[in-house]
Amino acid sequence: MSNYEEVKYLLDDRVKQYNNIDFIETDPIQIPHHFKKKEDIEIAGFLAATIAWGQRKSIINNANRLMEMMDNAPFEFITESNENEKKVVTGFVHRTFNGNDCLFFLKSLKNIYLNHGGLEQVFTQGYQTEKTTFSALQHFRKIFLEFTHEAHIRKHISDVSSNSSAKRLNMFLRWMVRSDENGVDFGLWKNIPTSALMLPLDVHTGDVGRALSILQRRQNDWKAVEEITSVLRTFDPNDPIKYDYALFGIGAFEGKTTLLRLPTREESEF
């Protein structure tokens, strides 16, 4: 399937279908939506994105549990609680992300907010070096891991320099940077343009992208992210990652039957 015009019609239609507040009910983005304060939204979003692999129900349940451990005030907990109080998170576990990992994350986040101007500032500084999401993710990882840490901590912070797709970090950036009238993404960060965002590539978006012939690379790695995002930019150069909703929605909620026949121009509302 290689007719990009027909693919665009399909994806535009599915963006309209999935990019709405109903999406929040079944997605980890609901976690930061519990909060109003900017720093709480950022921290809740970052931690929810960090554990966003596996069953979505489990991700949401565990992310809510982690917020409860932090008294549903993540910024205050991270910056003001003492070391003994922070030990409450040592009982946390989500798949391979355990309590000790969580303690390091809280320590690093405290450092970022108290000494580096916060998550937005760190990502923005990285973006400004090369005007790319790649440089933003490189810089963030460097700052996040600047404390001495056990080697296994690194696997929880994707390394794009090693060709990682960085799905969860790209998803977090979509949450923080994208903004539209539908109210799913937050649009809190104004100094990284929406046009620079990269697709959060996972099993669903990768499989659908290949079925639609907008992704040829077989591995879900950074090279694949660059390939499929470059095609999505031809569909909408200003907001290419809105198509994450469409690709994910088709893969997670519809399956292969949707891909057997693309709508024609006359059938599409777009």
NUTI-215528 format. One record per residue: residue in one letter; residue number from 0; x, y, z of N, C-alpha, C in turn. Coordinates in steps of 0.02 Angstrom, whole numbers. Layout:
% NUTI-215528
   rest    nr       nX       nY       nZ      caX      caY      caZ       cX       cY       cZ
      a   NUM        X        Y        Z        X        Y        Z        X        Y        Z
...
//
This chain:
% NUTI-215528
   rest    nr       nX       nY       nZ      caX      caY      caZ       cX       cY       cZ
      m     0       43      -59        0        0        0        0       44       62        0
      s     1       45       99      -54       94      153      -58       65      219      -83
      n     2       -2      224      -90      -32      286     -112      -36      334      -53
      y     3       13      380      -50       18      424        8      -44      469       14
      e     4      -74      487      -41     -133      530      -38     -190      494       -1
      e     5     -202      431      -19     -254      393       14     -236      380       88
      v     6     -172      367      101     -150      357      170     -164      419      211
      k     7     -149      477      184     -161      539      220     -236      546      236
      y     8     -279      531      189     -351      536      202     -371      492      261
      l     9     -346      430      261     -362      384      315     -337      411      381
      l    10     -274      433      383     -245      455      446     -278      520      471
      d    11     -294      566      426     -329      626      446     -397      609      478
      d    12     -431      561      449     -495      540      476     -487      510      545
      r    13     -435      470      555     -425      438      620     -398      486      673
      v    14     -361      537      652     -342      588      700     -404      620      729
      k    15     -452      637      686     -514      666      709     -552      619      756
      q    16     -548      554      742     -584      504      782     -553      496      851
      y    17     -486      495      854     -453      477      917     -426      536      957
      n    18     -412      592      925     -384      649      960     -440      689      993
      n    19     -466      662     1048     -519      695     1086     -516      672     1158
      i    20     -555      703     1201     -549      689     1272     -565      617     1291
      d    21     -602      582     1249     -617      512     1264     -554      470     1264
      f    22     -504      490     1226     -440      454     1222     -407      451     1290
      i    23     -417      504     1330     -383      510     1395     -403      452     1441
      e    24     -465      429     1435     -491      379     1482     -453      313     1480
      t    25     -422      297     1424     -388      232     1417     -313      239     1407
      d    26     -286      299     1417     -216      312     1402     -179      338     1463
      p    27     -114      323     1469      -75      348     1526      -73      424     1532
      i    28      -92      460     1480      -93      533     1484     -143      557     1536
      q    29     -189      512     1557     -237      532     1609     -202      549     1674
      i    30     -142      521     1686     -108      533     1750      -90      607     1759
      p    31      -54      638     1712      -41      710     1722     -105      752     1718
      h    32     -157      727     1687     -220      765     1684     -254      771     1752
      h    33     -229      734     1801     -257      741     1869     -234      806     1902
      f    34     -184      839     1874     -151      895     1907     -162      961     1870
      k    35     -154     1015     1907     -161     1083     1879      -95     1121     1877
      k    36      -52     1109     1926       11     1144     1931       60     1119     1878
      k    37       94     1165     1844      138     1147     1789      189     1094     1809
      e    38      223     1104     1864      275     1057     1885      246      988     1901
      d    39      187      986     1931      154      923     1945      137      886     1880
      i    40      112      924     1831       95      894     1766      158      865     1734
      e    41      212      903     1736      274      880     1705      300      816     1739
      i    42      303      817     1804      332      760     1841      286      699     1835
      a    43      221      709     1844      174      653     1837      177      625     1766
      g    44      182      669     1717      186      646     1648      250      608     1635
      f    45      305      634     1659      369      601     1648      371      532     1680
      l    46      348      526     1742      349      462     1776      299      412     1745
      a    47      241      436     1724      193      392     1691      221      368     1624
      a    48      254      413     1587      284      393     1524      341      343     1535
      t    49      378      353     1589      435      309     1604      414      236     1610
      i    50      355      224     1639      332      155     1650      281      133     1597
      a    51      277      170     1542      226      156     1492      248      101     1444
      w    52      255       42     1472      262      -17     1429      228      -76     1464
      g    53      199     -120     1423      158     -174     1450       84     -158     1441
      q    54       42     -189     1482      -30     -178     1476      -49     -108     1500
      r    55      -90      -74     1462     -108       -5     1478     -143        0     1545
      k    56     -186      -48     1561     -220      -47     1626     -170      -50     1683
      s    57     -120      -93     1676      -69     -100     1727      -28      -36     1733
      i    58      -11       -6     1676       27       57     1676      -11      111     1715
      i    59      -75      118     1699     -116      170     1731     -124      156     1806
      n    60     -137       94     1823     -145       77     1894      -81       90     1933
      n    61      -24       70     1906       39       80     1941       59      153     1944
      a    62       45      190     1891       61      262     1892       18      298     1944
      n    63      -45      280     1949      -88      309     2002      -62      291     2071
      r    64      -39      229     2078      -12      207     2143       50      248     2161
      l    65       93      261     2112      153      301     2125      134      372     2144
      m    66       84      400     2112       62      468     2131       36      468     2203
      e    67        1      416     2223      -25      412     2292       33      407     2342
      m    68       85      370     2324      144      366     2367      175      434     2378
      m    69      168      478     2329      195      546     2334      141      595     2356
      d    70       90      570     2390       37      611     2418        1      653     2365
      n    71        0      629     2304      -32      664     2248       -9      737     2243
      a    72       54      747     2261       86      813     2254      159      801     2234
      p    73      170      776     2173      237      752     2154      292      804     2160
      f    74      279      866     2139      332      917     2142      352      932     2214
      e    75      303      940     2257      318      953     2327      353      894     2359
      f    76      330      834     2343      361      774     2372      434      768     2351
      i    77      447      779     2287      515      771     2261      562      824     2289
      t    78      539      885     2296      584      940     2315      587      952     2390
      e    79      536      931     2428      533      949     2498      536      891     2547
      s    80      519      831     2527      520      775     2574      592      754     2588
      n    81      603      728     2649      670      706     2668      684      635     2643
      e    82      745      613     2652      765      547     2625      724      491     2655
      n    83      707      497     2718      668      445     2751      597      442     2722
      e    84      568      500     2710      501      503     2681      499      475     2610
      k    85      554      486     2574      556      462     2505      560      386     2501
      k    86      581      354     2556      588      281     2555      521      244     2544
      v    87      466      281     2549      401      249     2537      398      220     2467
      v    88      436      248     2419      432      224     2351      474      161     2340
      t    89      512      139     2390      552       79     2380      508       17     2370
      g    90      445       22     2388      398      -33     2377      367      -33     2308
      f    91      384       17     2268      353       22     2202      388      -24     2152
      v    92      347      -54     2108      376      -95     2054      328      -95     1995
      h    93      356      -85     1937      320      -95     1874      366     -131     1826
      r    94      352     -195     1816      395     -237     1774      467     -234     1798
      t    95      514     -208     1758      584     -206     1781      602     -140     1815
      f    96      555      -95     1821      566      -31     1855      548      -40     1928
      n    97      599      -39     1973      587      -56     2043      596        5     2088
      g    98      590       -7     2152      592       46     2201      658       84     2202
      n    99      714       49     2195      778       83     2193      785      127     2130
      d   100      758      102     2074      757      143     2014      717      207     2028
      c   101      660      198     2060      616      254     2074      651      305     2119
      l   102      687      282     2169      724      328     2213      774      370     2173
      f   103      809      338     2127      857      376     2087      820      427     2043
      f   104      764      408     2015      726      454     1974      704      515     2014
      l   105      682      505     2076      661      561     2117      721      606     2134
      k   106      779      575     2147      839      613     2161      859      655     2100
      s   107      857      625     2042      877      660     1982      827      716     1965
      l   108      763      702     1974      713      754     1961      721      813     2009
      k   109      737      798     2071      749      853     2119      808      896     2096
      n   110      861      863     2074      919      900     2048      900      943     1988
      i   111      860      915     1944      840      951     1884      799     1013     1901
      y   112      754     1007     1949      713     1064     1967      749     1116     2010
      l   113      793     1093     2053      827     1140     2098      890     1170     2067
      n   114      922     1134     2021      987     1157     1994      990     1168     1919
      h   115      939     1146     1883      940     1152     1810      879     1187     1781
      g   116      838     1215     1823      781     1254     1798      719     1214     1781
      g   117      720     1148     1793      661     1107     1780      666     1067     1716
      l   118      618     1022     1706      618      979     1648      613     1019     1583
      e   119      571     1069     1581      564     1108     1520      630     1140     1501
      q   120      664     1168     1549      727     1202     1535      780     1154     1508
      v   121      784     1094     1537      834     1045     1515      820     1023     1444
      f   122      758     1005     1429      742      984     1361      751     1041     1311
      t   123      732     1102     1331      738     1159     1286      811     1175     1271
      q   124      854     1172     1322      925     1184     1311      954     1133     1261
      g   125      934     1071     1270      958     1019     1224      932     1030     1154
      y   126      870     1051     1148      842     1064     1082      879     1121     1047
      q   127      896     1173     1085      927     1232     1056      996     1219     1027
      t   128     1031     1167     1049     1099     1155     1025     1100     1137      951
      e   129     1051     1098      928     1049     1078      858      980     1089      826
      k   130      933     1115      866      865     1125      842      832     1060      822
      t   131      846     1006      860      816      941      846      794      908      911
      t   132      744      864      905      724      823      961      781      776      981
      f   133      819      754      932      877      710      946      924      743      996
      s   134      942      806      984      988      840     1030      954      853     1097
      a   135      889      864     1098      853      873     1161      857      810     1203
      l   136      847      753     1172      848      689     1208      919      671     1231
      q   137      968      686     1190     1038      675     1210     1055      715     1272
      h   138     1039      779     1271     1056      824     1327     1018      804     1390
      f   139      955      788     1383      916      768     1441      946      707     1474
      r   140      965      657     1435      994      596     1463     1059      611     1501
      k   141     1099      654     1473     1163      673     1505     1150      704     1573
      i   142     1103      751     1577     1088      784     1640     1055      736     1689
      f   143     1009      696     1664      972      651     1708     1019      600     1742
      l   144     1071      580     1707     1115      528     1733     1181      556     1760
      e   145     1182      621     1777     1245      650     1798     1267      628     1868
      f   146     1221      601     1908     1240      572     1973     1265      501     1962
      t   147     1307      478     2008     1329      408     2007     1268      363     2012
      h   148     1266      312     1970     1207      268     1968     1227      198     1948
      e   149     1184      150     1965     1195       81     1944     1181       76     1869
      a   150     1215       30     1837     1211       24     1764     1140       12     1739
      h   151     1101      -26     1776     1034      -44     1751      987       16     1749
      i   152     1004       70     1784      963      131     1782      959      157     1711
      r   153     1013      150     1673     1018      180     1607      965      152     1559
      k   154      945       91     1569      897       62     1522      828       95     1527
      h   155      816      131     1581      752      165     1589      752      235     1558
      i   156      809      258     1534      814      322     1500      845      309     1431
      s   157      804      309     1380      825      289     1313      884      330     1288
      d   158      928      297     1251      987      328     1224      981      332     1148
      v   159      962      389     1122      955      396     1049     1022      392     1014
      s   160     1076      406     1049     1143      400     1020     1159      327     1003
      s   161     1124      281     1036     1132      209     1022     1076      183      979
      n   162     1040      228      946      988      211      897      923      187      930
      s   163      912      205      993      849      188     1026      792      230      996
      s   164      734      201      991      676      237      965      651      290     1015
      a   165      668      281     1079      648      329     1131      573      340     1131
      k   166      535      287     1124      462      293     1119      431      331     1177
      r   167      451      314     1238      419      345     1296      438      418     1304
      l   168      499      435     1290      520      505     1294      488      547     1239
      n   169      482      519     1179      448      554     1126      374      564     1142
      m   170      345      515     1174      275      521     1195      268      576     1247
      f   171      314      578     1296      313      631     1346      320      700     1314
      l   172      365      706     1265      372      769     1231      308      788     1193
      r   173      275      739     1164      211      755     1131      162      783     1182
      w   174      158      752     1240      112      776     1291      127      848     1311
      m   175      191      865     1320      210      930     1346      209      985     1292
      v   176      224      967     1229      235     1018     1177      172     1029     1134
      r   177      140      975     1112       83      982     1067       26     1020     1100
      s   178      -10     1058     1060      -68     1093     1085     -119     1101     1029
      d   179     -181     1085     1043     -236     1099      997     -300     1107     1038
      e   180     -355     1117     1004     -418     1132     1039     -450     1071     1071
      n   181     -421     1011     1060     -453      950     1084     -436      932     1156
      g   182     -383      962     1184     -369      956     1255     -340      891     1279
      v   183     -309      853     1235     -276      791     1257     -204      807     1277
      d   184     -165      832     1230      -97      855     1246      -99      923     1280
      f   185      -46      938     1318      -49      997     1363      -25     1062     1332
      g   186       25     1058     1288       52     1119     1258       83     1167     1308
      l   187      114     1139     1360      144     1181     1412      210     1212     1391
      w   188      247     1177     1349      314     1199     1331      312     1236     1264
      k   189      334     1299     1264      326     1342     1206      389     1351     1165
      n   190      447     1327     1189      510     1341     1155      537     1283     1114
      i   191      498     1229     1112      512     1174     1065      453     1172     1017
      p   192      464     1181      952      407     1183      906      376     1115      895
      t   193      311     1115      886      275     1053      872      302     1019      809
      s   194      326     1059      762      351     1033      699      414      990      709
      a   195      449      998      766      511      962      778      500      895      813
      l   196      439      882      836      426      821      873      435      759      829
      m   197      451      703      862      462      640      827      410      589      850
      l   198      392      543      806      340      494      821      361      448      878
      p   199      317      439      929      329      387      980      318      318      948
      l   200      370      289      923      365      227      884      361      167      930
      d   201      307      129      923      299       67      962      273       12      916
      v   202      253      -44      945      229     -100      905      170      -79      861
      h   203      122      -43      891       62      -24      854       78       25      797
      t   204      112       80      813      125      130      762      173      103      709
      g   205      220       61      729      266       31      681      231      -17      634
      d   206      190      -61      661      155     -110      619      107      -76      570
      v   207       70      -27      594       23        8      550       62       49      497
      g   208      116       80      518      157      117      471      183       73      415
      r   209      204       13      431      230      -34      380      172      -58      336
      a   210      114      -72      366       57      -94      326       35      -41      276
      l   211       45       23      294       27       78      250       84      100      205
      s   212      141       65      211      200       79      170      228      150      180
      i   213      218      177      240      251      240      257      312      227      302
      l   214      325      164      315      385      143      351      410       78      320
      q   215      472       79      298      502       20      267      549      -17      315
      r   216      582       19      359      630      -11      404      596      -61      451
      r   217      627     -119      461      596     -171      500      604     -162      575
      q   218      660     -133      596      671     -124      668      637      -60      692
      n   219      611      -63      753      583       -3      784      638       34      821
      d   220      679       70      783      735      106      812      733      179      790
      w   221      786      218      807      784      289      791      784      302      716
      k   222      818      260      678      817      268      605      746      260      579
      a   223      709      214      608      638      205      589      597      265      609
      v   224      611      292      668      575      353      691      586      410      641
      e   225      648      419      619      663      471      571      628      459      505
      e   226      627      396      484      596      380      419      521      395      419
      i   227      486      368      468      413      377      468      393      449      484
      t   228      431      482      527      415      552      543      425      596      482
      s   229      474      581      441      485      622      381      426      617      334
      v   230      394      558      331      334      551      289      276      590      320
      l   231      268      584      386      213      619      420      220      695      412
      r   232      282      719      406      292      792      396      267      813      327
      t   233      266      768      279      238      787      213      163      793      217
      f   234      131      758      265       59      763      275       41      827      313
      d   235       81      845      363       71      906      401      137      929      430
      p   236      171      975      397      238      996      420      237     1030      487
      n   237      182     1062      505      179     1098      568      161     1054      627
      d   238      126      999      616      103      956      670      104      883      649
      p   239      162      857      631      165      788      605      145      734      655
      i   240      155      748      720      146      695      769       73      690      792
      k   241       29      731      765      -42      720      777      -62      651      750
      y   242      -24      626      701      -38      561      671      -22      503      717
      d   243       10      516      773       20      464      824      -48      437      846
      y   244      -97      482      853     -164      460      872     -193      411      821
      a   245     -185      427      758     -213      385      706     -178      317      702
      l   246     -111      319      700      -74      256      693      -84      211      753
      f   247      -81      241      813      -92      201      873     -164      176      876
      g   248     -211      220      861     -282      201      866     -300      144      820
      i   249     -275      147      758     -288       92      712     -259       27      738
      g   250     -196       31      761     -162      -30      784     -192      -59      848
      a   251     -210      -15      895     -233      -39      961     -307      -56      962
      f   252     -347      -20      923     -420      -26      929     -455      -55      868
      e   253     -422      -55      811     -456      -78      750     -427     -141      720
      g   254     -361     -143      715     -329     -202      687     -324     -200      611
      k   255     -308     -257      583     -290     -261      512     -348     -247      464
      t   256     -410     -259      486     -465     -251      439     -469     -180      411
      t   257     -452     -130      451     -453      -61      429     -403      -49      373
      l   258     -349      -87      372     -296      -75      324     -307     -110      257
      l   259     -360     -150      253     -372     -187      191     -397     -142      135
      r   260     -430      -87      154     -455      -41      103     -452       30      128
      l   261     -417       72       91     -412      142      110     -470      181       81
      p   262     -494      233      116     -548      274       89     -524      316       30
      t   263     -569      329      -16     -553      373      -72     -561      445      -51
      r   264     -541      490      -95     -547      561      -80     -620      580      -67
      e   265     -666      552     -108     -736      568     -101     -765      544      -35
      e   266     -737      488       -9     -763      459       53     -736      495      114
      s   267     -681      530      106     -649      562      164     -678      632      175
      e   268     -686      649      238     -709      716      255     -654      767      242
      f   269     -595      745      230     -538      790      221     -519      794      148
//
